[in-house]
Amino acid sequence: MGSVSRIGLFRRERRILIVLICGFVLWIFSKGFTLRSYTIPEIHTLLQDEELYPEIGEENEEIYLEKENGTFYTYIPDITTVEPLLRTVQSIEGSFNRKYGYDWVFAFFDAGSEKFPDELKSRLDHMISGSVHFEEITLQNVHFGLPKDIEIGNLRTNGMTAGHYGLIPNHRYLSFKLKNRFAAYGFQFLPSLQQFKYVWNVDVGTEVKCDIQEDMFKKMTDEQLLYGFSYAPVESILGVRTLFEWFEKFMATDEGKIINGDHMLDFVRDAEDVHKYNLCNLESNMAIIDMDLLRTQHYKLFFEYMDSALGIFYDRWTDYNLKTLYLSAYVPKSKILWIPSTGYSDALYRMSCPLDEESRMKHGCTCDPRYDLAFSRSSCLRYFLNIEGIQLPPGVRPTEKIDIRFKRTRAKGEFFEKQYQRLESDYEKIFMPR
Ligand SMILES: *[C@@H]1O[C@H](CO)[C@@H](O)[C@H](O)[C@H]1NC(C)=O
C-alpha cells in the first residue's frame, strides 16, 4: 500500500511540474507573441522611436567630425510623390553619405499651401546621416517668380506652347521654368544654404549605381575647386535657340570680358565657327558647386543680363545652360572637376557606367557599361576631358568632328514630366492669372 501511495505522490508531483512548465512556456510565448493591432498614429510614433530607428548621425557623431563645409540640396517639384525622392536619398546615402554624414537641405515651393508633410520630414530625417533642413519657398521669396518685364500674354502664346517643343520634356510647364530660374539665381540665398560653401545638388529621380568612395567635399575643398560635375549632356537646339547670341552679347559688355588664357570656352563653342553654340553642357544635377561663386556680384550681373532676355520662359533655357556658359568663360578650367565612377542615372533615363571592369569592381557598380551614355554621342564628356588633357578610356575615340546629338528621352509623360505637371494649374493661377 505504502508503495502505491508513493507512486501516486510522484504522479501528482509530476503533474504539477508539467503544469508549471507549460505555464512557464505559455508565459514566455505570450511575451513574444502579443497579438495587438496598432492604430496609424501609434505606428507613426513607433516609427519615430529612436530606439527602433536610431539616427545614424547622432550615433556616429564622432566619426563625422572631419566634415567639410558642404551639404546636399534637393528641390522637390512635387511634394506629394515621395517614393522617387526617397529612392534618390537612399541611393546617395548608401553609396556615399553614410560614410561621411553630410547635411541635406530640401526645398519646395508652397504653391497650394501644402506645407512639408510631417511624415515625409521624419522619414527623410531617419534616412539621412547628417542633419536635415527644410525650406518652404513662399511668394515672399523675391527670387521665385517671373522676371519683371515678361508679358503674360506672350508667355502663353509663345513660351508655353507644346507645338514642336513637345519634343523636349517640360517646355510647357511654368513650374519647370520657375524652378530653373530659381536654381540659376535664388537658391544660393536660402537661409539654410547660406551657411554652406559647397552644395551638392541632387534632383529627384537620380540614383547612383556605384560606390562613391572619396569624400568629394574634401577634394573640392583641398583643391579649391569651383565646380564638380557628374554628367555632360548635349542640349536640344529647340530649347536654346537664343541662348548663345545673348551670351555673346554679354561677353561683349564691359563686365562680360572673358578671363585670360585658361578659360574653357572651347567646351561650348563649335570647333569651326566660334560664334556657334555646340550645345554642350555640364549638368547641374549631381554637381557640387562653390556657392560663393554664385553669390558674387559678377555672377549676379551675368544672371540679370541673361534673365532680361527672358529665355528661360519664352525659350527653354535651364539653370545648367546658364551655369555652364558662365563657368566656361569666367572660371579657370583647372577649377572644374569631373567626378568619375558614380554610375549616374536620372529621371530622364540618362546613365553612365565605368567602361573598364576594374573601376566597376573597385566601386561595386551595379550598372551595365553597355548602357553608358557618358562616352556616347549624346555626351560632351570627351570634349571636356580633351580640354583638360585627361586621357580617354581605352576604345573611346577622341573628340574631333564627332557628331554629338541630343538624346531624345523616353521621359515624356513619365515621372520627369509628371512631377511638374501635377501642380501646374496652381502655379498658373498664382503667376499667370487671367
Ligand atoms: C561655410 O561657408 C560659408 C560660405 O562661404 C561661410 O559663410 C561659413 O562661415 C562657413 N562655415 C564654416 C563653419 O566655416
The ligand as a MOL file (V3000), in Angstrom:
LIG
                    3D

  0  0  0     0  0            999 V3000
M  V30 BEGIN CTAB
M  V30 COUNTS 14 14 0 0 0
M  V30 BEGIN ATOM
M  V30 1 C 30.9110 77.7990 -44.6110 0
M  V30 2 O 30.9040 78.5780 -45.7980 0
M  V30 3 C 30.0610 79.7160 -45.7700 0
M  V30 4 C 30.0960 80.3290 -47.1340 0
M  V30 5 O 31.3960 80.5520 -47.5600 0
M  V30 6 C 30.5360 80.6520 -44.6610 0
M  V30 7 O 29.6710 81.7770 -44.5970 0
M  V30 8 C 30.5340 79.9210 -43.3410 0
M  V30 9 O 31.0640 80.7500 -42.3350 0
M  V30 10 C 31.3650 78.6510 -43.4410 0
M  V30 11 N 31.2140 77.8800 -42.2090 0
M  V30 12 C 32.2330 77.4370 -41.5220 0
M  V30 13 C 31.9020 76.6520 -40.3070 0
M  V30 14 O 33.3750 77.6530 -41.8530 0
M  V30 END ATOM
M  V30 BEGIN BOND
M  V30 1 1 1 2
M  V30 2 1 1 10
M  V30 3 1 2 3
M  V30 4 1 3 4
M  V30 5 1 3 6
M  V30 6 1 4 5
M  V30 7 1 6 7
M  V30 8 1 6 8
M  V30 9 1 8 9
M  V30 10 1 8 10
M  V30 11 1 10 11
M  V30 12 1 11 12
M  V30 13 1 12 13
M  V30 14 2 12 14
M  V30 END BOND
M  V30 END CTAB
M  END
